[in-house]
Amino acid sequence: MKDATPALADTLRDVLLDPAEAAALDVHGRDDAAVLIPLYVADDGALTAVLTKRRDDMRRHAGEISFPGGRQDDDEDDLRTTALREAHEEIGLDPSGVQLVGALQPTPTIATNYAVYPFVGLIEAGQTWVPSAREVAAVLELPLTALRDGFARKRLTRRGVPFRTDVYVVGEHLVWGATARILSDLLERLPAALLDDR
């Protein structure tokens, strides 16, 4: 990683939750799940997040944008392991190349009744992604400044039901639901200096 990474890791640790303590928090949901928020510093200095666009033919959350993640396996006693495993399965991210620096407040999903535990990890820029053919239509690398600037409150319709909700829009990409709530938590915690254009 670049020379700035140790300082960045320390800054993130200062503003994020401790991963072990976050994993122990209780949140409403029938099943526990975990996501990884992979972050890296792009060549232009922009702190960038890696997300996935799910395939349109998925039974749940079809076509939605989310962080790599999924349900905790029965043999996993640590949700951090779940987040790293899922990121490896969904986008080919080697767990040994992730420096976990913190966590965010767990959030429930409304439609699927999961308790989602988000963990933040620093990775090297320039990764070659291997998207899961079964789940992932595309891997997205979006600067946090672009996500922040794309915040809006929109009227969406899902399953015939209209509702207003917080979203993040970058180009043709729309982030909403639990992923938008997780992203809001992250953006609110980060110092402004990390989001300023460099």
Backbone bond lengths (Angstrom), bond angles and torsions (degrees), N, CA, C in turn:
res aa  C-N    CA-C-N  psi(-1)  N-CA   C-N-CA  omega(-1)  CA-C   N-CA-C  phi
1 M - - - 1.457 - - 1.528 110.07 -
2 K 1.324 114.97 163.99 1.458 119.75 -177.25 1.527 110.88 -68.66
3 D 1.346 115.26 165.19 1.460 120.33 -178.25 1.522 112.46 -58.93
4 A 1.346 117.22 -29.15 1.463 120.67 -177.05 1.527 112.14 -73.96
5 T 1.328 117.25 -12.19 1.455 119.60 -172.25 1.528 114.46 -63.01
6 P 1.344 120.82 -43.09 1.471 117.91 177.68 1.532 112.60 -57.72
7 A 1.336 117.15 -41.71 1.465 120.25 178.17 1.524 109.98 -66.68
8 L 1.338 117.04 -39.99 1.463 120.80 178.36 1.520 110.46 -63.61
9 A 1.314 116.74 -43.80 1.470 120.70 179.24 1.520 110.62 -60.15
10 D 1.327 116.82 -42.76 1.471 120.28 179.41 1.524 110.97 -64.84
11 T 1.341 116.79 -41.72 1.461 120.86 178.96 1.523 110.42 -61.23
12 L 1.333 116.32 -44.77 1.458 120.04 -179.38 1.526 111.31 -65.76
13 R 1.317 117.17 -41.09 1.467 119.93 178.44 1.526 111.22 -59.71
14 D 1.342 116.29 -34.98 1.463 121.00 -178.50 1.532 112.38 -67.78
15 V 1.342 117.62 -29.85 1.470 119.82 -173.31 1.536 113.29 -106.55
16 L 1.330 117.01 -11.44 1.461 120.71 -178.87 1.520 110.84 -99.83
17 L 1.312 115.77 165.56 1.457 121.01 174.62 1.519 110.20 -74.35
18 D 1.319 116.52 152.98 1.458 120.85 173.70 1.530 107.90 -67.11
19 P 1.348 119.01 130.56 1.470 120.56 -175.97 1.526 114.00 -57.79
20 A 1.321 117.84 -42.54 1.468 119.89 -179.00 1.527 111.14 -66.82
21 E 1.324 117.03 -41.05 1.464 120.34 179.35 1.528 110.87 -67.81
22 A 1.337 117.17 -38.76 1.458 120.26 179.02 1.523 110.72 -65.21
23 A 1.326 117.06 -38.56 1.464 121.04 -179.74 1.526 111.52 -64.86
24 A 1.322 116.64 -24.11 1.467 120.87 -178.67 1.527 112.83 -87.88
25 L 1.333 118.15 -8.42 1.463 120.91 -179.68 1.523 110.05 -69.15
26 D 1.312 115.36 147.80 1.458 120.31 179.30 1.533 108.74 -102.83
27 V 1.316 116.13 131.94 1.461 121.11 178.84 1.523 107.70 -139.17
28 H 1.338 115.17 149.49 1.459 119.47 -177.26 1.527 110.73 -62.77
29 G 1.298 116.18 132.81 1.461 122.22 176.27 1.513 109.46 163.58
30 R 1.317 115.73 143.00 1.453 119.97 -178.47 1.529 111.50 -72.21
31 D 1.338 116.53 -36.60 1.460 122.11 -177.28 1.513 110.04 -126.83
32 D 1.334 116.52 141.10 1.454 121.05 175.59 1.528 109.82 -85.02
33 A 1.324 114.84 139.87 1.458 122.10 176.26 1.520 107.65 -139.73
34 A 1.323 116.41 162.30 1.461 120.82 179.35 1.519 109.50 -138.83
35 V 1.324 115.24 146.54 1.460 120.79 173.53 1.517 109.04 -125.82
36 L 1.322 114.67 153.60 1.459 121.22 173.75 1.516 107.98 -107.60
37 I 1.321 115.91 134.60 1.457 121.52 173.41 1.525 106.64 -105.92
38 P 1.341 117.38 91.60 1.468 119.72 -179.94 1.529 109.52 -76.25
39 L 1.320 116.52 127.96 1.460 122.51 178.57 1.521 109.28 -122.26
40 Y 1.331 115.79 144.36 1.458 119.97 172.61 1.519 109.37 -146.70
41 V 1.329 115.84 161.90 1.459 121.33 176.80 1.523 107.46 -96.24
42 A 1.332 116.10 116.69 1.460 121.80 -179.65 1.526 110.28 -72.33
43 D 1.325 115.59 169.23 1.466 120.43 -178.55 1.527 112.39 -58.67
44 D 1.349 116.25 -29.80 1.469 119.12 179.42 1.526 112.50 -85.70
45 G 1.353 116.79 4.79 1.457 120.95 178.17 1.513 114.67 90.82
46 A 1.330 117.43 -2.80 1.467 120.58 -177.01 1.524 110.78 -78.21
47 L 1.328 115.83 130.22 1.461 120.94 174.41 1.529 107.07 -72.53
48 T 1.320 116.14 122.94 1.461 122.30 -168.04 1.517 110.57 -124.51
49 A 1.333 115.80 138.87 1.463 122.09 179.46 1.524 110.20 -106.01
50 V 1.326 114.89 149.00 1.463 121.35 177.57 1.527 108.31 -106.91
51 L 1.324 116.06 125.20 1.462 122.69 178.43 1.522 109.12 -129.02
52 T 1.317 116.22 170.66 1.459 120.40 177.22 1.525 109.50 -123.19
53 K 1.318 114.92 149.73 1.469 120.57 168.60 1.518 106.16 -105.38
54 R 1.312 115.28 120.25 1.456 120.26 -176.83 1.530 110.52 -74.41
55 R 1.305 114.99 152.58 1.461 120.30 179.04 1.529 110.43 -61.51
56 D 1.327 115.77 149.04 1.461 121.12 -178.15 1.524 113.19 -72.04
57 D 1.338 116.93 -15.64 1.465 119.32 -178.04 1.531 113.23 -99.99
58 M 1.345 116.41 13.28 1.463 119.75 178.75 1.530 110.03 -71.79
59 R 1.341 115.50 146.41 1.465 119.87 179.99 1.529 111.36 -68.39
60 R 1.333 116.56 -36.83 1.466 121.01 179.85 1.525 110.04 -119.91
61 H 1.318 115.01 138.48 1.471 121.96 176.36 1.532 112.26 56.28
62 A 1.323 116.53 38.18 1.463 121.29 -178.74 1.528 111.18 -58.32
63 G 1.331 115.82 132.07 1.451 122.02 175.63 1.513 115.76 72.07
64 E 1.315 117.65 0.79 1.466 120.28 -176.51 1.528 111.58 -82.31
65 I 1.315 114.81 158.00 1.465 121.50 176.51 1.518 108.18 -97.99
66 S 1.320 115.38 132.09 1.466 119.89 -177.65 1.523 109.25 -150.07
67 F 1.315 115.24 168.24 1.456 120.10 169.62 1.517 108.05 -80.17
68 P 1.342 117.55 150.77 1.465 118.02 178.04 1.524 110.78 -60.64
69 G 1.331 115.98 133.38 1.461 119.04 -178.69 1.501 111.50 171.43
70 G 1.324 115.51 -179.96 1.456 120.56 179.80 1.509 111.60 175.51
71 R 1.310 114.19 -169.84 1.457 121.45 -174.24 1.526 111.53 -71.80
72 Q 1.332 114.44 145.18 1.464 121.37 177.13 1.528 109.40 -69.27
73 D 1.330 116.20 131.06 1.465 121.01 176.24 1.521 110.27 -73.67
74 D 1.321 115.79 154.85 1.468 120.73 -178.74 1.522 112.54 -59.07
75 D 1.322 117.86 -31.54 1.469 120.59 -176.87 1.534 112.88 -91.30
76 E 1.325 118.04 7.59 1.465 121.72 179.05 1.524 109.38 -103.02
77 D 1.324 115.86 122.48 1.467 118.89 179.16 1.528 112.06 -104.17
78 D 1.339 116.75 5.25 1.459 121.33 -178.46 1.532 108.23 -134.26
79 L 1.313 116.66 119.72 1.460 120.39 -178.19 1.527 112.70 -66.71
80 R 1.323 117.56 -21.89 1.466 119.72 174.41 1.525 109.95 -64.17
81 T 1.323 116.10 -38.70 1.464 120.92 176.53 1.521 110.28 -62.20
82 T 1.327 116.37 -40.87 1.460 121.24 178.56 1.525 110.76 -60.06
83 A 1.325 117.31 -47.48 1.464 121.42 -178.52 1.528 110.79 -60.90
84 L 1.314 117.01 -44.59 1.468 120.50 -178.97 1.523 111.55 -68.29
85 R 1.325 116.73 -40.70 1.470 120.26 178.93 1.521 110.79 -63.06
86 E 1.324 115.96 -46.76 1.455 119.88 -178.75 1.532 111.83 -63.16
87 A 1.335 117.18 -39.38 1.464 119.92 178.00 1.526 110.59 -64.31
88 H 1.323 116.36 -36.12 1.459 119.95 177.30 1.523 110.34 -67.42
89 E 1.325 116.64 -44.28 1.463 120.70 -178.83 1.527 112.41 -67.90
90 E 1.333 117.17 -38.12 1.466 120.39 -172.90 1.517 113.92 -85.03
91 I 1.358 117.63 -36.80 1.466 118.75 -175.80 1.527 113.61 -129.46
92 G 1.337 117.39 2.77 1.459 120.38 178.05 1.512 114.44 77.18
93 L 1.327 118.09 21.89 1.464 121.82 -179.70 1.521 109.50 -79.75
94 D 1.319 117.09 120.14 1.457 122.74 -179.68 1.532 109.29 -67.85
95 P 1.334 118.42 121.79 1.474 119.96 -179.63 1.524 113.22 -57.17
96 S 1.333 117.35 -30.33 1.468 119.22 -179.08 1.527 111.86 -71.27
97 G 1.337 117.70 -13.12 1.454 121.32 178.50 1.516 113.61 -97.13
98 V 1.341 115.92 12.68 1.471 120.67 -179.35 1.515 109.25 -112.40
99 Q 1.320 116.90 125.74 1.457 122.44 174.06 1.526 107.70 -101.10
100 L 1.337 116.28 102.00 1.460 119.30 179.31 1.525 109.13 -69.27
101 V 1.334 115.94 124.29 1.462 119.67 -176.08 1.524 112.68 -116.67
102 G 1.327 117.39 -6.52 1.452 118.25 179.81 1.513 111.98 167.68
103 A 1.315 114.30 -171.01 1.460 121.51 -177.99 1.513 108.97 -144.96
104 L 1.326 114.69 169.33 1.455 122.07 176.87 1.519 108.96 -119.87
105 Q 1.313 115.16 170.62 1.462 120.61 178.94 1.526 109.52 -61.64
106 P 1.337 118.03 128.75 1.467 119.34 175.83 1.522 110.36 -60.94
107 T 1.328 115.65 149.89 1.461 120.38 -178.32 1.525 110.22 -135.28
108 P 1.332 117.96 142.17 1.464 119.74 176.30 1.525 111.17 -83.68
109 T 1.328 115.71 151.10 1.464 119.40 169.07 1.518 107.00 -96.57
110 I 1.309 115.51 143.50 1.461 120.00 -174.38 1.528 111.07 -82.93
111 A 1.328 116.57 -47.65 1.466 119.46 -173.81 1.521 113.09 -74.73
112 T 1.343 116.73 -37.38 1.472 119.33 -172.37 1.527 113.75 -107.53
113 N 1.332 117.62 -2.66 1.466 122.45 174.05 1.522 113.77 60.44
114 Y 1.335 116.01 43.13 1.461 121.10 172.79 1.526 109.78 -99.79
115 A 1.322 116.20 150.79 1.458 122.43 166.16 1.530 105.51 -101.02
116 V 1.328 116.40 112.04 1.467 121.23 -172.62 1.527 109.85 -101.38
117 Y 1.330 115.36 123.96 1.465 122.76 -179.90 1.530 108.57 -106.46
118 P 1.353 117.88 112.19 1.463 121.00 -178.73 1.533 111.95 -92.32
119 F 1.320 115.64 133.76 1.460 122.52 175.99 1.522 109.38 -121.56
120 V 1.333 115.52 140.50 1.459 121.74 -175.83 1.518 109.23 -105.38
121 G 1.335 115.86 129.57 1.460 120.47 179.80 1.508 112.03 -132.78
122 L 1.324 116.75 140.34 1.460 121.51 173.82 1.519 109.08 -89.52
123 I 1.331 115.47 137.88 1.459 121.30 178.80 1.520 109.18 -132.25
124 E 1.320 116.57 167.80 1.462 121.95 174.95 1.524 109.31 -73.83
125 A 1.320 116.15 146.58 1.464 120.72 172.02 1.530 108.82 -72.07
126 G 1.333 116.20 163.01 1.462 121.21 173.89 1.509 115.12 77.67
127 Q 1.323 117.50 28.53 1.467 121.19 179.50 1.532 110.20 -70.17
128 T 1.326 114.94 150.18 1.457 120.95 170.41 1.517 107.07 -101.11
129 W 1.323 116.55 113.63 1.457 120.32 -174.97 1.516 111.72 -84.82
130 V 1.323 115.05 146.35 1.462 122.28 175.42 1.528 106.59 -124.08
131 P 1.342 116.86 85.22 1.466 119.54 -175.74 1.525 111.57 -66.84
132 S 1.311 115.95 141.46 1.463 121.41 174.96 1.523 109.00 -64.93
133 A 1.319 116.74 120.86 1.466 120.41 -178.70 1.523 111.21 -63.58
134 R 1.318 116.49 -25.76 1.461 121.27 -176.93 1.527 112.49 -78.90
135 E 1.353 117.56 -29.65 1.464 120.25 -171.04 1.518 115.73 -120.89
136 V 1.333 117.88 -33.72 1.464 121.27 -165.15 1.532 111.35 -109.81
137 A 1.332 115.81 121.35 1.465 120.73 176.73 1.523 111.18 -82.76
138 A 1.342 116.99 -33.74 1.466 120.85 -178.14 1.515 109.91 -159.52
139 V 1.333 115.49 150.11 1.460 122.19 171.79 1.525 106.86 -103.49
140 L 1.331 116.27 127.38 1.461 122.29 -176.50 1.519 110.02 -110.27
141 E 1.315 116.57 136.67 1.459 122.57 174.71 1.517 106.83 -118.55
142 L 1.345 116.33 104.75 1.459 121.32 -171.69 1.528 110.38 -119.35
143 P 1.334 117.82 125.51 1.467 120.33 176.97 1.525 110.60 -61.64
144 L 1.327 116.09 138.95 1.461 119.55 -179.80 1.526 111.99 -62.51
145 T 1.338 117.47 -30.33 1.470 119.07 177.21 1.524 110.28 -64.57
146 A 1.331 117.17 -40.63 1.471 120.36 179.57 1.524 110.35 -66.22
147 L 1.316 116.87 -39.17 1.463 119.99 176.97 1.525 110.22 -64.75
148 R 1.326 116.37 -47.91 1.473 119.75 179.14 1.527 111.11 -57.10
149 D 1.338 116.29 -45.02 1.460 120.47 -177.03 1.527 111.94 -71.84
150 G 1.329 116.59 -16.71 1.456 120.64 179.84 1.516 113.68 -92.84
151 F 1.335 116.80 10.69 1.469 119.37 -179.99 1.524 110.32 -65.80
152 A 1.336 115.42 137.99 1.462 120.85 176.43 1.520 108.66 -156.30
153 R 1.289 114.67 166.54 1.466 120.80 173.28 1.518 105.83 -113.77
154 K 1.334 116.45 115.80 1.461 120.33 -172.71 1.511 111.88 -123.70
155 R 1.317 113.81 158.77 1.461 121.25 173.62 1.525 107.49 -95.31
156 L 1.307 116.37 117.48 1.459 122.23 178.08 1.520 109.04 -114.07
157 T 1.313 115.90 161.94 1.459 121.27 173.87 1.523 108.42 -129.18
158 R 1.305 116.02 124.26 1.467 121.26 177.52 1.513 108.53 -130.00
159 R 1.327 115.48 129.00 1.470 121.61 -177.93 1.533 111.30 52.39
160 G 1.331 115.00 38.64 1.456 120.43 177.07 1.508 115.60 79.46
161 V 1.332 117.31 0.73 1.469 120.63 -177.34 1.535 109.54 -107.22
162 P 1.351 117.80 117.66 1.466 119.94 177.59 1.531 111.15 -80.96
163 F 1.322 115.92 145.47 1.467 121.00 177.10 1.519 108.93 -157.81
164 R 1.330 115.20 156.94 1.470 120.92 175.66 1.518 108.45 -102.83
165 T 1.329 116.09 138.42 1.456 119.11 -176.15 1.520 110.79 -154.82
166 D 1.331 116.01 159.81 1.465 121.44 174.89 1.524 109.08 -73.34
167 V 1.331 115.73 135.96 1.459 121.18 178.00 1.527 108.89 -137.74
168 Y 1.318 114.75 165.01 1.465 122.65 171.03 1.519 106.65 -126.32
169 V 1.328 116.33 127.62 1.458 121.07 -177.19 1.531 108.81 -120.92
170 V 1.338 116.01 122.91 1.458 121.74 174.03 1.524 106.26 -127.49
171 G 1.336 116.27 108.44 1.466 120.14 -176.01 1.522 109.29 60.00
172 E 1.328 116.29 -123.66 1.471 121.12 -179.67 1.517 112.59 -89.68
173 H 1.324 116.80 0.63 1.468 121.11 -174.32 1.533 111.01 -93.63
174 L 1.336 115.56 126.60 1.459 122.77 179.81 1.526 109.55 -116.29
175 V 1.328 115.37 120.62 1.466 121.45 178.06 1.522 107.65 -108.12
176 W 1.324 117.23 127.02 1.468 120.76 -179.55 1.527 108.85 -147.48
177 G 1.334 115.91 -177.37 1.465 120.83 175.72 1.518 113.23 68.64
178 A 1.326 116.08 -146.29 1.463 121.27 -177.26 1.524 111.53 -59.86
179 T 1.341 117.06 -36.14 1.468 119.75 179.85 1.521 110.50 -64.83
180 A 1.331 117.85 -39.23 1.464 120.44 177.01 1.527 111.01 -66.09
181 R 1.327 117.49 -38.24 1.473 119.91 177.99 1.528 110.64 -65.06
182 I 1.327 116.64 -41.25 1.470 120.98 177.42 1.524 110.16 -63.46
183 L 1.320 116.40 -44.16 1.462 121.07 179.87 1.523 110.98 -63.70
184 S 1.327 117.51 -39.45 1.468 120.67 177.30 1.522 111.00 -60.43
185 D 1.321 116.57 -43.84 1.462 121.26 178.79 1.528 109.97 -60.22
186 L 1.327 116.77 -45.18 1.466 120.69 179.76 1.527 110.70 -61.88
187 L 1.325 117.01 -50.46 1.467 120.54 -176.03 1.524 111.94 -63.95
188 E 1.327 117.28 -34.84 1.467 120.32 179.09 1.524 111.84 -68.47
189 R 1.318 116.69 -28.96 1.470 120.32 -177.86 1.527 113.09 -83.43
190 L 1.327 117.22 -25.66 1.461 119.05 -172.09 1.523 111.29 -76.33
191 P 1.326 117.30 138.24 1.469 120.40 174.67 1.523 110.18 -61.94
192 A 1.325 116.54 145.58 1.461 121.02 -178.11 1.518 111.72 -56.54
193 A 1.320 117.08 -33.00 1.471 120.53 -177.49 1.518 112.08 -61.78
194 L 1.327 117.17 -28.78 1.471 119.68 179.66 1.532 111.70 -76.04
195 L 1.326 116.45 -18.63 1.453 119.98 -177.85 1.509 112.98 -104.46
196 D 1.331 117.17 -6.92 1.465 119.48 178.39 1.506 109.56 -70.90
197 D 1.338 115.60 144.23 1.476 119.53 174.61 1.518 108.02 -64.49
198 R 1.353 113.62 137.20 1.461 117.37 -176.76 1.508 110.53 -104.66
